[in-house]
């Protein structure tokens, strides 16, 4: 379905980004992976994805908090694979603390990685997409792009901002064959969430088990974590020709969380 398409997936050495990368590769897309990790583990992932799906897979280690590195990621994809058709803005970090003690450097980092990186990457790839009259911009926000929780001021602000950016892109690019959509997952069991369980236990003064039951899944009506593969299937649809008329949407995949 996505043969000859080239996708950049930010933050794809782990969790949701890796799952989406595999989903796009399974449909024939060539990939540029990005994210942090051990060099040998990343090379294993890159080579394994290439072998398993028979597509070209490259890796670029841009720190998404650094605009000049974000731009070099876009240039690298174009130089190595010839074009960029699909961008998945997925890289993200979380920091949990009451607002009056929220570390200022953490605020800046959460905004830079979760929101500004999407602006810089999209800005760099749009000219090529416009020229080819095809583009798919997919942003991984969160249920926290639609609603708020205490102790997550920077994350909630960044994810709400990502929805605003996506809607604006949808309007600006609508006549050029480029769509922009946001996926808003509920809780997904990934390394990011594993870390949050510990952080939230400290912030709320409760046990890790109570965090999962009473905080994380309390609003998620299905009482189950969202699966990475479910998000990958939605991203594949958004990248496909069948989704040409879907633009500017904020798609909750959250087990019913944001219905409350
Ligand atoms: P994760 O921690 O498993 O993966 C995050 C990825 O981002 C990793 O590959 C990491 O190396 C990369 N990354 C972090 N900082 C980076 C930087 N400065 N530059 C480049 N790469 C960087 O997290 P995840 O749970 O898979 O989260 C992925 C996205 O999904 C995030 O934007 C997150 O906010 C969002 N999300 C996650 C959940 C969840 O429950 N896990 C729910 C809603 C939204």
py3Dmol code that shows the C-alpha trace and the ligand (Angstrom):
import py3Dmol

protein = """\
ATOM      1  CA  UNK A   1       0.000   0.000   0.000  1.00  0.00           C
ATOM      2  CA  UNK A   2       2.904   2.400   0.739  1.00  0.00           C
ATOM      3  CA  UNK A   3       5.515   1.066  -1.691  1.00  0.00           C
ATOM      4  CA  UNK A   4       7.931   3.766  -2.931  1.00  0.00           C
ATOM      5  CA  UNK A   5       6.857   6.106  -0.151  1.00  0.00           C
ATOM      6  CA  UNK A   6       9.503   7.434   2.255  1.00  0.00           C
ATOM      7  CA  UNK A   7       8.648   8.043   5.908  1.00  0.00           C
ATOM      8  CA  UNK A   8      10.495   9.799   8.722  1.00  0.00           C
ATOM      9  CA  UNK A   9       9.340   8.665  12.157  1.00  0.00           C
ATOM     10  CA  UNK A  10      10.822  10.685  15.005  1.00  0.00           C
ATOM     11  CA  UNK A  11      11.487   8.900  18.284  1.00  0.00           C
ATOM     12  CA  UNK A  12      11.256   5.493  16.615  1.00  0.00           C
ATOM     13  CA  UNK A  13      13.900   3.590  18.571  1.00  0.00           C
ATOM     14  CA  UNK A  14      11.259   2.657  21.152  1.00  0.00           C
ATOM     15  CA  UNK A  15       7.573   2.352  21.983  1.00  0.00           C
ATOM     16  CA  UNK A  16       4.893   3.886  19.764  1.00  0.00           C
ATOM     17  CA  UNK A  17       7.325   5.289  17.184  1.00  0.00           C
ATOM     18  CA  UNK A  18       8.963   1.913  16.663  1.00  0.00           C
ATOM     19  CA  UNK A  19       5.548   0.252  16.344  1.00  0.00           C
ATOM     20  CA  UNK A  20       4.434   2.816  13.744  1.00  0.00           C
ATOM     21  CA  UNK A  21       7.730   2.424  11.864  1.00  0.00           C
ATOM     22  CA  UNK A  22       7.159  -1.324  11.664  1.00  0.00           C
ATOM     23  CA  UNK A  23       3.555  -0.799  10.538  1.00  0.00           C
ATOM     24  CA  UNK A  24       4.616   1.538   7.710  1.00  0.00           C
ATOM     25  CA  UNK A  25       7.464  -0.799   6.680  1.00  0.00           C
ATOM     26  CA  UNK A  26       5.042  -3.732   6.562  1.00  0.00           C
ATOM     27  CA  UNK A  27       3.135  -1.754   3.905  1.00  0.00           C
ATOM     28  CA  UNK A  28       6.304  -1.223   1.866  1.00  0.00           C
ATOM     29  CA  UNK A  29       7.453   2.254   2.966  1.00  0.00           C
ATOM     30  CA  UNK A  30      11.155   3.068   3.189  1.00  0.00           C
ATOM     31  CA  UNK A  31      12.063   4.561   6.551  1.00  0.00           C
ATOM     32  CA  UNK A  32      14.325   6.931   8.376  1.00  0.00           C
ATOM     33  CA  UNK A  33      14.380   5.980  12.036  1.00  0.00           C
ATOM     34  CA  UNK A  34      15.322   8.498  14.713  1.00  0.00           C
ATOM     35  CA  UNK A  35      15.738   8.477  18.479  1.00  0.00           C
ATOM     36  CA  UNK A  36      18.175   7.778  21.238  1.00  0.00           C
ATOM     37  CA  UNK A  37      19.627   4.487  22.428  1.00  0.00           C
ATOM     38  CA  UNK A  38      22.691   2.234  22.330  1.00  0.00           C
ATOM     39  CA  UNK A  39      24.357   2.346  18.903  1.00  0.00           C
ATOM     40  CA  UNK A  40      24.513  -1.454  18.569  1.00  0.00           C
ATOM     41  CA  UNK A  41      20.848  -1.899  19.565  1.00  0.00           C
ATOM     42  CA  UNK A  42      19.755   0.781  17.087  1.00  0.00           C
ATOM     43  CA  UNK A  43      21.785  -0.822  14.310  1.00  0.00           C
ATOM     44  CA  UNK A  44      20.178  -4.185  15.171  1.00  0.00           C
ATOM     45  CA  UNK A  45      16.694  -2.604  14.920  1.00  0.00           C
ATOM     46  CA  UNK A  46      17.556  -0.871  11.641  1.00  0.00           C
ATOM     47  CA  UNK A  47      18.978  -3.991   9.987  1.00  0.00           C
ATOM     48  CA  UNK A  48      16.221  -6.246  11.341  1.00  0.00           C
ATOM     49  CA  UNK A  49      13.467  -3.922  10.032  1.00  0.00           C
ATOM     50  CA  UNK A  50      15.153  -3.758   6.634  1.00  0.00           C
ATOM     51  CA  UNK A  51      15.487  -7.549   6.431  1.00  0.00           C
ATOM     52  CA  UNK A  52      12.049  -8.421   7.774  1.00  0.00           C
ATOM     53  CA  UNK A  53      10.062  -6.051   5.534  1.00  0.00           C
ATOM     54  CA  UNK A  54      12.354  -5.826   2.485  1.00  0.00           C
ATOM     55  CA  UNK A  55      12.456  -2.026   2.567  1.00  0.00           C
ATOM     56  CA  UNK A  56      15.285   0.513   2.862  1.00  0.00           C
ATOM     57  CA  UNK A  57      15.805   1.648   6.449  1.00  0.00           C
ATOM     58  CA  UNK A  58      18.180   4.398   7.527  1.00  0.00           C
ATOM     59  CA  UNK A  59      18.820   5.959  10.932  1.00  0.00           C
ATOM     60  CA  UNK A  60      19.594   9.557  11.891  1.00  0.00           C
ATOM     61  CA  UNK A  61      20.280  10.462  15.524  1.00  0.00           C
ATOM     62  CA  UNK A  62      18.992  14.062  15.476  1.00  0.00           C
ATOM     63  CA  UNK A  63      18.224  15.458  18.903  1.00  0.00           C
ATOM     64  CA  UNK A  64      14.711  16.756  18.252  1.00  0.00           C
ATOM     65  CA  UNK A  65      15.191  19.549  20.785  1.00  0.00           C
ATOM     66  CA  UNK A  66      17.786  21.119  18.417  1.00  0.00           C
ATOM     67  CA  UNK A  67      16.281  22.846  15.345  1.00  0.00           C
ATOM     68  CA  UNK A  68      19.468  22.585  13.270  1.00  0.00           C
ATOM     69  CA  UNK A  69      19.605  18.820  13.901  1.00  0.00           C
ATOM     70  CA  UNK A  70      15.919  18.493  12.956  1.00  0.00           C
ATOM     71  CA  UNK A  71      16.694  20.200   9.659  1.00  0.00           C
ATOM     72  CA  UNK A  72      19.647  17.880   9.042  1.00  0.00           C
ATOM     73  CA  UNK A  73      17.336  14.878   9.623  1.00  0.00           C
ATOM     74  CA  UNK A  74      15.100  16.122   6.786  1.00  0.00           C
ATOM     75  CA  UNK A  75      18.089  16.738   4.494  1.00  0.00           C
ATOM     76  CA  UNK A  76      19.501  13.295   5.308  1.00  0.00           C
ATOM     77  CA  UNK A  77      16.214  11.569   4.397  1.00  0.00           C
ATOM     78  CA  UNK A  78      16.041  13.413   1.093  1.00  0.00           C
ATOM     79  CA  UNK A  79      19.709  12.676   0.289  1.00  0.00           C
ATOM     80  CA  UNK A  80      19.556   8.978   1.269  1.00  0.00           C
ATOM     81  CA  UNK A  81      16.078   7.995   0.079  1.00  0.00           C
ATOM     82  CA  UNK A  82      15.286  10.704  -2.448  1.00  0.00           C
ATOM     83  CA  UNK A  83      12.137  12.229  -0.996  1.00  0.00           C
ATOM     84  CA  UNK A  84       9.938  12.490   2.089  1.00  0.00           C
ATOM     85  CA  UNK A  85       6.249  11.581   1.728  1.00  0.00           C
ATOM     86  CA  UNK A  86       5.235  10.798   5.301  1.00  0.00           C
ATOM     87  CA  UNK A  87       6.322  12.430   8.555  1.00  0.00           C
ATOM     88  CA  UNK A  88       5.324  11.009  11.906  1.00  0.00           C
ATOM     89  CA  UNK A  89       6.056  13.540  14.649  1.00  0.00           C
ATOM     90  CA  UNK A  90       6.239  11.140  17.549  1.00  0.00           C
ATOM     91  CA  UNK A  91       9.323  11.968  19.654  1.00  0.00           C
ATOM     92  CA  UNK A  92       8.206  12.999  23.085  1.00  0.00           C
ATOM     93  CA  UNK A  93       9.195  13.235  26.709  1.00  0.00           C
ATOM     94  CA  UNK A  94       7.210  13.712  29.878  1.00  0.00           C
ATOM     95  CA  UNK A  95       7.941  15.483  33.140  1.00  0.00           C
ATOM     96  CA  UNK A  96       5.573  15.250  36.094  1.00  0.00           C
ATOM     97  CA  UNK A  97       5.672  17.880  38.870  1.00  0.00           C
ATOM     98  CA  UNK A  98       3.412  20.470  40.490  1.00  0.00           C
ATOM     99  CA  UNK A  99       3.512  23.710  38.520  1.00  0.00           C
ATOM    100  CA  UNK A 100       5.107  25.812  41.258  1.00  0.00           C
ATOM    101  CA  UNK A 101       8.106  23.474  41.491  1.00  0.00           C
ATOM    102  CA  UNK A 102       8.193  22.552  37.786  1.00  0.00           C
ATOM    103  CA  UNK A 103      11.814  22.767  36.621  1.00  0.00           C
ATOM    104  CA  UNK A 104      12.164  25.537  34.004  1.00  0.00           C
ATOM    105  CA  UNK A 105      14.693  23.649  31.883  1.00  0.00           C
ATOM    106  CA  UNK A 106      12.288  20.669  31.828  1.00  0.00           C
ATOM    107  CA  UNK A 107       9.484  22.964  30.649  1.00  0.00           C
ATOM    108  CA  UNK A 108      11.677  24.167  27.774  1.00  0.00           C
ATOM    109  CA  UNK A 109      12.730  20.607  26.880  1.00  0.00           C
ATOM    110  CA  UNK A 110       9.149  19.245  26.861  1.00  0.00           C
ATOM    111  CA  UNK A 111       7.985  22.113  24.617  1.00  0.00           C
ATOM    112  CA  UNK A 112      11.000  21.780  22.309  1.00  0.00           C
ATOM    113  CA  UNK A 113      10.775  18.006  21.812  1.00  0.00           C
ATOM    114  CA  UNK A 114       6.995  17.494  21.898  1.00  0.00           C
ATOM    115  CA  UNK A 115       5.931  20.593  19.944  1.00  0.00           C
ATOM    116  CA  UNK A 116       8.612  22.762  18.310  1.00  0.00           C
ATOM    117  CA  UNK A 117      10.356  19.783  16.680  1.00  0.00           C
ATOM    118  CA  UNK A 118       7.174  19.118  14.673  1.00  0.00           C
ATOM    119  CA  UNK A 119       7.200  22.694  13.360  1.00  0.00           C
ATOM    120  CA  UNK A 120      10.866  22.523  12.337  1.00  0.00           C
ATOM    121  CA  UNK A 121      10.569  19.114  10.642  1.00  0.00           C
ATOM    122  CA  UNK A 122       7.358  19.923   8.792  1.00  0.00           C
ATOM    123  CA  UNK A 123       8.785  23.251   7.635  1.00  0.00           C
ATOM    124  CA  UNK A 124      11.786  21.447   6.149  1.00  0.00           C
ATOM    125  CA  UNK A 125       9.817  18.776   4.236  1.00  0.00           C
ATOM    126  CA  UNK A 126       6.851  20.789   2.959  1.00  0.00           C
ATOM    127  CA  UNK A 127       8.554  22.210  -0.169  1.00  0.00           C
ATOM    128  CA  UNK A 128       9.235  18.697  -1.544  1.00  0.00           C
ATOM    129  CA  UNK A 129       5.737  17.499  -0.648  1.00  0.00           C
ATOM    130  CA  UNK A 130       4.182  20.505  -2.364  1.00  0.00           C
ATOM    131  CA  UNK A 131       6.264  19.873  -5.487  1.00  0.00           C
ATOM    132  CA  UNK A 132       5.070  16.234  -5.629  1.00  0.00           C
ATOM    133  CA  UNK A 133       1.543  17.175  -4.524  1.00  0.00           C
ATOM    134  CA  UNK A 134       1.514  14.457  -1.868  1.00  0.00           C
ATOM    135  CA  UNK A 135       2.242  14.502   1.828  1.00  0.00           C
ATOM    136  CA  UNK A 136       1.072  12.914   5.043  1.00  0.00           C
ATOM    137  CA  UNK A 137       1.815  14.703   8.317  1.00  0.00           C
ATOM    138  CA  UNK A 138       0.890  12.591  11.327  1.00  0.00           C
ATOM    139  CA  UNK A 139       1.402  13.951  14.824  1.00  0.00           C
ATOM    140  CA  UNK A 140       1.326  11.793  17.926  1.00  0.00           C
ATOM    141  CA  UNK A 141      -0.308  13.970  20.553  1.00  0.00           C
ATOM    142  CA  UNK A 142      -2.151  12.345  23.456  1.00  0.00           C
ATOM    143  CA  UNK A 143      -5.470  12.267  25.246  1.00  0.00           C
ATOM    144  CA  UNK A 144      -3.634  15.102  27.006  1.00  0.00           C
ATOM    145  CA  UNK A 145      -3.991  17.075  23.754  1.00  0.00           C
ATOM    146  CA  UNK A 146      -7.750  17.073  24.441  1.00  0.00           C
ATOM    147  CA  UNK A 147      -7.930  17.143  28.223  1.00  0.00           C
ATOM    148  CA  UNK A 148      -5.695  17.920  31.211  1.00  0.00           C
ATOM    149  CA  UNK A 149      -4.338  16.173  34.290  1.00  0.00           C
ATOM    150  CA  UNK A 150      -2.590  17.706  37.282  1.00  0.00           C
ATOM    151  CA  UNK A 151       1.231  17.860  37.420  1.00  0.00           C
ATOM    152  CA  UNK A 152       1.668  17.752  33.612  1.00  0.00           C
ATOM    153  CA  UNK A 153       1.581  21.449  32.705  1.00  0.00           C
ATOM    154  CA  UNK A 154       4.304  21.354  30.026  1.00  0.00           C
ATOM    155  CA  UNK A 155       3.123  18.108  28.437  1.00  0.00           C
ATOM    156  CA  UNK A 156      -0.539  19.166  28.299  1.00  0.00           C
ATOM    157  CA  UNK A 157       0.436  22.570  26.872  1.00  0.00           C
ATOM    158  CA  UNK A 158       2.695  20.981  24.242  1.00  0.00           C
ATOM    159  CA  UNK A 159       0.119  18.367  23.177  1.00  0.00           C
ATOM    160  CA  UNK A 160      -2.694  20.941  22.933  1.00  0.00           C
ATOM    161  CA  UNK A 161      -0.269  23.037  20.883  1.00  0.00           C
ATOM    162  CA  UNK A 162       0.409  20.118  18.540  1.00  0.00           C
ATOM    163  CA  UNK A 163      -3.311  19.895  17.758  1.00  0.00           C
ATOM    164  CA  UNK A 164      -3.348  23.618  16.942  1.00  0.00           C
ATOM    165  CA  UNK A 165      -0.297  23.281  14.700  1.00  0.00           C
ATOM    166  CA  UNK A 166      -1.845  20.302  12.914  1.00  0.00           C
ATOM    167  CA  UNK A 167      -5.135  22.113  12.222  1.00  0.00           C
ATOM    168  CA  UNK A 168      -3.257  25.135  10.852  1.00  0.00           C
ATOM    169  CA  UNK A 169      -1.120  22.914   8.607  1.00  0.00           C
ATOM    170  CA  UNK A 170      -4.265  21.166   7.374  1.00  0.00           C
ATOM    171  CA  UNK A 171      -5.717  24.486   6.232  1.00  0.00           C
ATOM    172  CA  UNK A 172      -2.507  25.845   4.719  1.00  0.00           C
ATOM    173  CA  UNK A 173      -1.701  22.669   2.767  1.00  0.00           C
ATOM    174  CA  UNK A 174      -5.181  21.437   1.854  1.00  0.00           C
ATOM    175  CA  UNK A 175      -4.918  22.248  -1.849  1.00  0.00           C
ATOM    176  CA  UNK A 176      -1.486  20.655  -2.258  1.00  0.00           C
ATOM    177  CA  UNK A 177      -2.390  17.014  -1.584  1.00  0.00           C
ATOM    178  CA  UNK A 178      -0.917  17.223   1.912  1.00  0.00           C
ATOM    179  CA  UNK A 179      -2.919  16.169   4.961  1.00  0.00           C
ATOM    180  CA  UNK A 180      -2.165  16.799   8.621  1.00  0.00           C
ATOM    181  CA  UNK A 181      -3.783  14.752  11.380  1.00  0.00           C
ATOM    182  CA  UNK A 182      -3.227  14.114  15.051  1.00  0.00           C
ATOM    183  CA  UNK A 183      -3.517  10.815  16.879  1.00  0.00           C
ATOM    184  CA  UNK A 184      -4.426  11.160  20.558  1.00  0.00           C
ATOM    185  CA  UNK A 185      -3.588   7.908  22.359  1.00  0.00           C
ATOM    186  CA  UNK A 186      -4.663   7.042  25.852  1.00  0.00           C
ATOM    187  CA  UNK A 187      -2.151   5.211  28.023  1.00  0.00           C
ATOM    188  CA  UNK A 188       0.050   2.776  26.120  1.00  0.00           C
ATOM    189  CA  UNK A 189       2.471   0.555  28.051  1.00  0.00           C
ATOM    190  CA  UNK A 190       5.831   1.807  26.738  1.00  0.00           C
ATOM    191  CA  UNK A 191       9.116   2.783  28.443  1.00  0.00           C
ATOM    192  CA  UNK A 192       7.781   6.372  28.741  1.00  0.00           C
ATOM    193  CA  UNK A 193       4.802   5.162  30.764  1.00  0.00           C
ATOM    194  CA  UNK A 194       6.906   2.803  32.866  1.00  0.00           C
ATOM    195  CA  UNK A 195       8.926   5.834  33.983  1.00  0.00           C
ATOM    196  CA  UNK A 196       5.754   7.852  34.648  1.00  0.00           C
ATOM    197  CA  UNK A 197       4.359   5.157  36.916  1.00  0.00           C
ATOM    198  CA  UNK A 198       7.305   5.713  39.257  1.00  0.00           C
ATOM    199  CA  UNK A 199       7.184   9.540  38.911  1.00  0.00           C
ATOM    200  CA  UNK A 200       3.430   9.715  39.520  1.00  0.00           C
ATOM    201  CA  UNK A 201       3.685   7.402  42.511  1.00  0.00           C
ATOM    202  CA  UNK A 202       6.089   9.936  44.032  1.00  0.00           C
ATOM    203  CA  UNK A 203       4.011  13.011  43.028  1.00  0.00           C
ATOM    204  CA  UNK A 204       0.715  11.576  44.336  1.00  0.00           C
ATOM    205  CA  UNK A 205       2.309   9.725  47.281  1.00  0.00           C
ATOM    206  CA  UNK A 206       0.741   6.365  46.300  1.00  0.00           C
ATOM    207  CA  UNK A 207       2.011   2.938  45.153  1.00  0.00           C
ATOM    208  CA  UNK A 208       2.825   2.075  41.499  1.00  0.00           C
ATOM    209  CA  UNK A 209      -0.129  -0.358  41.394  1.00  0.00           C
ATOM    210  CA  UNK A 210      -2.462   2.417  42.558  1.00  0.00           C
ATOM    211  CA  UNK A 211      -1.088   4.728  39.845  1.00  0.00           C
ATOM    212  CA  UNK A 212      -2.021   2.204  37.121  1.00  0.00           C
ATOM    213  CA  UNK A 213      -5.460   1.407  38.542  1.00  0.00           C
ATOM    214  CA  UNK A 214      -6.585   4.705  40.070  1.00  0.00           C
ATOM    215  CA  UNK A 215      -4.756   7.332  37.972  1.00  0.00           C
ATOM    216  CA  UNK A 216      -3.827   6.002  34.542  1.00  0.00           C
ATOM    217  CA  UNK A 217      -6.695   3.678  33.733  1.00  0.00           C
ATOM    218  CA  UNK A 218      -9.304   5.347  35.941  1.00  0.00           C
ATOM    219  CA  UNK A 219     -10.696   7.319  32.987  1.00  0.00           C
ATOM    220  CA  UNK A 220      -9.853   4.756  30.319  1.00  0.00           C
ATOM    221  CA  UNK A 221     -13.274   3.080  30.107  1.00  0.00           C
ATOM    222  CA  UNK A 222     -11.890  -0.148  28.605  1.00  0.00           C
ATOM    223  CA  UNK A 223      -9.529  -0.514  31.606  1.00  0.00           C
ATOM    224  CA  UNK A 224      -6.792  -1.738  29.279  1.00  0.00           C
ATOM    225  CA  UNK A 225      -3.679  -0.067  27.920  1.00  0.00           C
ATOM    226  CA  UNK A 226      -3.899   0.914  24.219  1.00  0.00           C
ATOM    227  CA  UNK A 227      -1.708  -1.363  22.074  1.00  0.00           C
ATOM    228  CA  UNK A 228       1.131  -0.012  19.924  1.00  0.00           C
ATOM    229  CA  UNK A 229      -0.128  -2.131  16.992  1.00  0.00           C
ATOM    230  CA  UNK A 230      -3.538  -0.405  17.121  1.00  0.00           C
ATOM    231  CA  UNK A 231      -1.855   2.992  16.789  1.00  0.00           C
ATOM    232  CA  UNK A 232       0.319   1.694  13.952  1.00  0.00           C
ATOM    233  CA  UNK A 233      -2.779   0.539  12.033  1.00  0.00           C
ATOM    234  CA  UNK A 234      -4.323   4.016  12.391  1.00  0.00           C
ATOM    235  CA  UNK A 235      -1.100   5.689  11.206  1.00  0.00           C
ATOM    236  CA  UNK A 236      -0.979   3.356   8.177  1.00  0.00           C
ATOM    237  CA  UNK A 237      -4.538   4.373   7.293  1.00  0.00           C
ATOM    238  CA  UNK A 238      -3.725   8.082   7.650  1.00  0.00           C
ATOM    239  CA  UNK A 239      -0.706   7.610   5.371  1.00  0.00           C
ATOM    240  CA  UNK A 240      -2.763   5.857   2.699  1.00  0.00           C
ATOM    241  CA  UNK A 241      -4.548   7.266  -0.357  1.00  0.00           C
ATOM    242  CA  UNK A 242      -7.863   6.298   1.287  1.00  0.00           C
ATOM    243  CA  UNK A 243      -7.321   9.032   3.886  1.00  0.00           C
ATOM    244  CA  UNK A 244      -6.951  11.852   1.332  1.00  0.00           C
ATOM    245  CA  UNK A 245     -10.041  13.694   2.622  1.00  0.00           C
ATOM    246  CA  UNK A 246      -9.218  13.287   6.288  1.00  0.00           C
ATOM    247  CA  UNK A 247      -7.289  16.348   7.363  1.00  0.00           C
ATOM    248  CA  UNK A 248      -7.089  18.448  10.502  1.00  0.00           C
ATOM    249  CA  UNK A 249      -8.636  15.635  12.537  1.00  0.00           C
ATOM    250  CA  UNK A 250      -7.765  14.855  16.143  1.00  0.00           C
ATOM    251  CA  UNK A 251      -8.327  11.107  16.437  1.00  0.00           C
ATOM    252  CA  UNK A 252      -8.662   9.768  19.959  1.00  0.00           C
ATOM    253  CA  UNK A 253      -7.586   6.145  20.405  1.00  0.00           C
ATOM    254  CA  UNK A 254      -7.933   6.108  24.145  1.00  0.00           C
ATOM    255  CA  UNK A 255     -10.308   3.359  25.254  1.00  0.00           C
ATOM    256  CA  UNK A 256     -12.981   5.964  25.967  1.00  0.00           C
ATOM    257  CA  UNK A 257     -10.911   8.209  28.255  1.00  0.00           C
ATOM    258  CA  UNK A 258     -11.860  11.556  26.690  1.00  0.00           C
ATOM    259  CA  UNK A 259     -15.590  10.739  26.622  1.00  0.00           C
ATOM    260  CA  UNK A 260     -15.848  11.751  30.276  1.00  0.00           C
TER     261      UNK A 260
END
"""
ligand_1 = """\
44
LIG
P 9.166 6.109 24.532
O 9.891 6.758 25.656
O 9.021 4.642 24.503
O 9.767 6.588 23.152
C 10.125 7.919 22.951
C 11.031 7.984 21.751
O 11.435 9.345 21.580
C 12.329 7.181 21.919
O 12.707 6.633 20.683
C 13.329 8.242 22.369
O 14.676 7.905 22.077
C 12.839 9.398 21.534
N 13.305 10.678 22.016
C 13.178 11.231 23.254
N 13.781 12.431 23.273
C 14.264 12.647 22.032
C 14.985 13.704 21.427
N 15.332 14.812 22.114
N 15.336 13.584 20.129
C 15.019 12.484 19.426
N 14.337 11.447 19.943
C 13.962 11.543 21.230
O 7.738 6.835 24.511
P 6.333 6.435 23.867
O 5.421 6.091 24.983
O 6.500 5.496 22.733
O 5.875 7.876 23.360
C 5.916 8.253 21.993
C 5.003 9.436 21.794
O 3.666 9.055 22.111
C 5.327 10.650 22.659
O 5.145 11.836 21.935
C 4.304 10.551 23.780
O 4.028 11.805 24.341
C 3.114 9.983 23.031
N 2.136 9.316 23.882
C 2.471 8.246 24.621
C 1.504 7.635 25.406
C 1.801 6.436 26.253
O 0.937 6.095 27.066
N 2.922 5.775 26.104
C 0.197 8.141 25.428
C -0.102 9.244 24.660
C 0.884 9.815 23.879
"""
view = py3Dmol.view(width=600, height=400)
view.addModel(protein, "pdb")
view.setStyle({"model": 0}, {"cartoon": {"style": "trace"}})
view.addModel(ligand_1, "xyz")
view.setStyle({"model": 1}, {"stick": {}})
view.zoomTo()
view.show()
